Amino acid sequence: MKTGLEIATNLLKPLETSSSLGMFVRDTGGCLISRLGLSRSKDEAREISIAEISESALFYFSAPALARCFANIFSKKYGINKDQLTSNIKDLKDIPKDSLKNIKLGKFAQIMTTFSLVLPMVFAIAPVRNNITLSKTGKDEFTSVVGLDNKKKLENNSEKSKNKNLNLLKKLGIASLSAIGLTAGVLGLSKKPDIYKKIEPSIDKIIKHFDFTKTGDLEIKHYGALIYPVSIASYFYASRDKYEVMENARRFSITVPLLFFGEKLIQNPIYSYFSKKFNTNIIDKEGIKSYNDIFKLSGNEKISALKAKNCAYGLTFFLNTMAIAAAVALLNRIKTKRNYEKEHKTNNNFQFIKPDINKFILNTKNI
């Protein structure tokens, strides 16, 4: 039977060693749970669930699955070993030039086809979410969805929602097919040695920056350079009024940087505290020891280091995920309500004095 230390280690270690799993827990734990707990209406709760679950499925499961699938396809197409295709290009310098060329083309094709499919689907999440709300409730403004405004519901919601989704999916489908077509064109032109020689530097750069891990897992750079920018653009594109624009601006300006860099900002004092508490050295001049480094230790030294690491990493992860996300969700809720009520009150005051002015003008004419 596993001890509490072993259970905690087994839960926390994958979050540090797997970028996709760690990002999934941060994003889903922080955004879904925190935002859902602070949702202002059933409609908003449904929208949050649809968006966050869809994003998690695409970001952290569909993309790696597609990458592995295309690794199989292009390794067979170019007659290369799958292990070579999934290896770091730097480790393959001693193989023949023809084989290296095929590996590069296979990697390039894997990267381009994966993201040609994933990125349009990522962009579709927020607009499709809006159209589902429109179909179910007839609400097409953010203030109505969060319960601040009870405007009259639109009619023929299902038909409007269906047409909007079809038009959006057509455009994204064309974009996806165009990207795949461009990739196929590059692969076709690469058969000619003189043309391949000219485009090889560009192919090398794409592989260098966006290659997948050996298991097809996505890395932090994929999220920072490709997936999150497209997702953010989607949310702003789908914003239904100025209040939703401002909520998105506050949310992304705080949570996205913290998602990538937040732990580094707060981890040193936390690790120093637990390192002293358990009389170990999980942080020193060289930096913070990883779980893999600690596993190389033995005896009581290993046990103390694991206890300190679990406490420090768990607290850092929690603060950067749940607490920050909840604070941003709460800030958005307060600011939007305050701004809406302030503007609504101003408009009401203006409408209240208008009849008095008209009445004064009519009385003047009668005199």
KAUR-V462603 format. One record per residue. N is the residue number from 1. RES is the residue in one letter. PHI is phi in whole degrees, -180 to 180 (999 if undefined). BURIAL is + if it has 16 or more other ideal C-beta (glycine too) atoms within 10 Angstrom, else -. Layout:
# KAUR-V462603
N_RES_PHI_BURIAL + N_RES_PHI_BURIAL
This chain:
# KAUR-V462603
1_M_999_- + 2_K_-73_- + 3_T_-83_- + 4_G_-61_- + 5_L_-65_- + 6_E_-66_- + 7_I_-63_- + 8_A_-62_+ + 9_T_-65_+ + 10_N_-65_- + 11_L_-79_- + 12_L_-88_+ + 13_K_-57_+ + 14_P_-61_- + 15_L_-68_+ + 16_E_-84_+ + 17_T_-90_- + 18_S_-112_+ + 19_S_-64_+ + 20_S_-66_+ + 21_L_-66_- + 22_G_-63_+ + 23_M_-66_+ + 24_F_-62_+ + 25_V_-67_+ + 26_R_-61_+ + 27_D_-68_+ + 28_T_-71_+ + 29_G_-64_- + 30_G_-74_+ + 31_C_-78_+ + 32_L_-68_+ + 33_I_-66_+ + 34_S_-66_+ + 35_R_-68_+ + 36_L_-67_- + 37_G_-66_- + 38_L_-109_+ + 39_S_-66_+ + 40_R_-97_- + 41_S_-162_- + 42_K_-64_- + 43_D_-64_+ + 44_E_-67_+ + 45_A_-60_- + 46_R_-65_+ + 47_E_-63_+ + 48_I_-61_+ + 49_S_-62_- + 50_I_-60_+ + 51_A_-67_+ + 52_E_-69_+ + 53_I_-68_- + 54_S_-63_+ + 55_E_-62_+ + 56_S_-61_+ + 57_A_-62_- + 58_L_-76_+ + 59_F_-62_+ + 60_Y_-107_+ + 61_F_-125_- + 62_S_-67_+ + 63_A_-62_+ + 64_P_-62_+ + 65_A_-64_- + 66_L_-64_+ + 67_A_-61_+ + 68_R_-67_+ + 69_C_-62_- + 70_F_-71_+ + 71_A_-63_+ + 72_N_-65_- + 73_I_-64_- + 74_F_-81_+ + 75_S_-68_+ + 76_K_-72_- + 77_K_-60_- + 78_Y_-99_+ + 79_G_61_- + 80_I_-120_+ + 81_N_-72_- + 82_K_-60_- + 83_D_-63_- + 84_Q_-69_+ + 85_L_-67_+ + 86_T_-94_+ + 87_S_-85_- + 88_N_-67_- + 89_I_-61_- + 90_K_-68_- + 91_D_-88_- + 92_L_-119_- + 93_K_-75_- + 94_D_-90_- + 95_I_-91_- + 96_P_-57_- + 97_K_-60_- + 98_D_-63_- + 99_S_-67_- + 100_L_-64_+ + 101_K_-61_+ + 102_N_-64_+ + 103_I_-66_+ + 104_K_-62_+ + 105_L_-66_+ + 106_G_-65_+ + 107_K_-64_+ + 108_F_-59_+ + 109_A_-64_+ + 110_Q_-62_+ + 111_I_-64_+ + 112_M_-67_+ + 113_T_-70_+ + 114_T_-60_+ + 115_F_-78_+ + 116_S_-65_+ + 117_L_-91_+ + 118_V_-71_+ + 119_L_-64_+ + 120_P_-61_+ + 121_M_-67_+ + 122_V_-63_+ + 123_F_-64_+ + 124_A_-75_+ + 125_I_-59_+ + 126_A_-66_+ + 127_P_-62_+ + 128_V_-65_+ + 129_R_-57_+ + 130_N_-60_+ + 131_N_-70_+ + 132_I_-66_+ + 133_T_-62_+ + 134_L_-60_+ + 135_S_-65_+ + 136_K_-83_- + 137_T_-121_+ + 138_G_79_+ + 139_K_-96_+ + 140_D_-122_+ + 141_E_-124_- + 142_F_-62_+ + 143_T_-63_+ + 144_S_-74_+ + 145_V_-63_+ + 146_V_-91_+ + 147_G_84_- + 148_L_-87_+ + 149_D_-131_- + 150_N_-109_- + 151_K_-75_- + 152_K_-62_- + 153_K_-73_- + 154_L_-74_- + 155_E_-96_- + 156_N_54_- + 157_N_-63_+ + 158_S_-61_- + 159_E_-67_- + 160_K_-63_+ + 161_S_-63_+ + 162_K_-62_- + 163_N_-64_- + 164_K_-63_+ + 165_N_-65_+ + 166_L_-64_- + 167_N_-63_- + 168_L_-65_+ + 169_L_-65_+ + 170_K_-62_- + 171_K_-64_- + 172_L_-70_+ + 173_G_-64_- + 174_I_-64_- + 175_A_-63_- + 176_S_-65_+ + 177_L_-65_- + 178_S_-65_- + 179_A_-66_+ + 180_I_-66_- + 181_G_-63_- + 182_L_-63_- + 183_T_-62_+ + 184_A_-62_- + 185_G_-63_- + 186_V_-63_+ + 187_L_-64_+ + 188_G_-66_- + 189_L_-67_- + 190_S_-69_+ + 191_K_-68_- + 192_K_-88_- + 193_P_-55_- + 194_D_-68_- + 195_I_-72_- + 196_Y_-61_+ + 197_K_-61_- + 198_K_-77_- + 199_I_-96_- + 200_E_-58_- + 201_P_-59_- + 202_S_-67_- + 203_I_-63_+ + 204_D_-61_- + 205_K_-66_- + 206_I_-62_- + 207_I_-65_+ + 208_K_-60_- + 209_H_-89_- + 210_F_-128_+ + 211_D_-67_+ + 212_F_-87_+ + 213_T_-76_+ + 214_K_-60_- + 215_T_-92_- + 216_G_85_+ + 217_D_-73_+ + 218_L_-83_+ + 219_E_-108_+ + 220_I_-55_- + 221_K_-64_- + 222_H_-63_+ + 223_Y_-70_+ + 224_G_-70_- + 225_A_-96_- + 226_L_-124_+ + 227_I_-69_+ + 228_Y_-67_+ + 229_P_-58_- + 230_V_-68_+ + 231_S_-63_+ + 232_I_-63_+ + 233_A_-59_- + 234_S_-63_+ + 235_Y_-66_+ + 236_F_-71_- + 237_Y_-60_- + 238_A_-91_+ + 239_S_-61_+ + 240_R_-95_+ + 241_D_-160_- + 242_K_-65_- + 243_Y_-69_+ + 244_E_-71_+ + 245_V_-59_- + 246_M_-66_+ + 247_E_-65_+ + 248_N_-64_+ + 249_A_-62_- + 250_R_-65_+ + 251_R_-61_+ + 252_F_-74_+ + 253_S_-68_- + 254_I_-101_+ + 255_T_-73_+ + 256_V_-65_+ + 257_P_-59_- + 258_L_-69_+ + 259_L_-61_+ + 260_F_-94_+ + 261_F_-122_- + 262_G_-59_+ + 263_E_-62_+ + 264_K_-66_- + 265_L_-76_- + 266_I_-118_- + 267_Q_-76_+ + 268_N_-59_- + 269_P_-65_- + 270_I_-68_+ + 271_Y_-66_+ + 272_S_-63_- + 273_Y_-63_- + 274_F_-73_+ + 275_S_-64_+ + 276_K_-70_- + 277_K_-60_- + 278_F_-101_+ + 279_N_53_- + 280_T_-139_+ + 281_N_-134_- + 282_I_-78_+ + 283_I_-136_+ + 284_D_-145_- + 285_K_-63_- + 286_E_-80_- + 287_G_122_- + 288_I_-93_+ + 289_K_-71_+ + 290_S_-83_- + 291_Y_-61_+ + 292_N_-63_- + 293_D_-66_- + 294_I_-68_+ + 295_F_-65_- + 296_K_-78_- + 297_L_-78_- + 298_S_-143_- + 299_G_63_- + 300_N_-64_- + 301_E_-61_- + 302_K_-68_- + 303_I_-63_+ + 304_S_-63_+ + 305_A_-66_+ + 306_L_-67_+ + 307_K_-61_+ + 308_A_-65_+ + 309_K_-63_+ + 310_N_-61_+ + 311_C_-65_+ + 312_A_-68_+ + 313_Y_-67_+ + 314_G_-63_+ + 315_L_-68_+ + 316_T_-60_+ + 317_F_-62_+ + 318_F_-64_- + 319_L_-61_+ + 320_N_-78_+ + 321_T_-106_+ + 322_M_-75_+ + 323_A_-64_- + 324_I_-65_+ + 325_A_-63_+ + 326_A_-65_+ + 327_A_-64_- + 328_V_-67_+ + 329_A_-62_+ + 330_L_-67_- + 331_L_-60_- + 332_N_-62_+ + 333_R_-62_+ + 334_I_-69_- + 335_K_-65_- + 336_T_-65_+ + 337_K_-64_+ + 338_R_-64_- + 339_N_-66_- + 340_Y_-65_+ + 341_E_-65_- + 342_K_-64_- + 343_E_-69_- + 344_H_-65_- + 345_K_-65_- + 346_T_-61_- + 347_N_-64_- + 348_N_-66_- + 349_N_-63_- + 350_F_-65_- + 351_Q_-68_- + 352_F_-71_- + 353_I_-87_- + 354_K_-62_- + 355_P_-59_- + 356_D_-64_- + 357_I_-66_- + 358_N_-62_- + 359_K_-64_- + 360_F_-64_- + 361_I_-64_- + 362_L_-64_- + 363_N_-64_- + 364_T_-65_- + 365_K_-64_- + 366_N_-64_- + 367_I_-68_-
